[in-house]
Amino acid sequence: MNKYMFKEIGAAIATERTRQGLRVGDLGVDPHVVEAIEGGKPGITTLQLEKIASALQLDPNALRTGEIQARPQPSVFLRPRKQNLAKKIADSYHAHRAGRVDRAPPRTREAPRRELGYLTAKQSK
């Protein structure tokens, strides 16, 4: 990055921070570092920039170029499920062990015939 890019990044951070009414210490990075970044001084790390972008709810990739863009929201379809598979399996196991699961006995071939009143060869003897 050249020195003009640092000035653009610093100006973008300062503009958005003041627009949101946040103080220098509210960004999750040492206030002296934030002041230096806003002053356009080089030396910002990627991790510091991502922390600042997260605190300001900005897109860190856009902020690297000095642009102010809202952080993209993940799609509803890409959000993690509330309960992962391992937890479901564990819950099912513990419910079964505690006797809270009512399971129907496995059906055999003769079961439908008995229910309908048919007799098999074994049953008629």
Secondary structure, 3 states (H helix, E strand, C coil): CCHHHHHHHHHHHHHHHHHHCCCHHHHCCCHHHHHHHHCCCCCCCHHHHHHHHHHHCECHHHHCCCCCCECCCCCHHHCCCCCCHHHHHHHHHHHHHCCCCCCCCCCCCHHHHHHHCCCCHHHHC
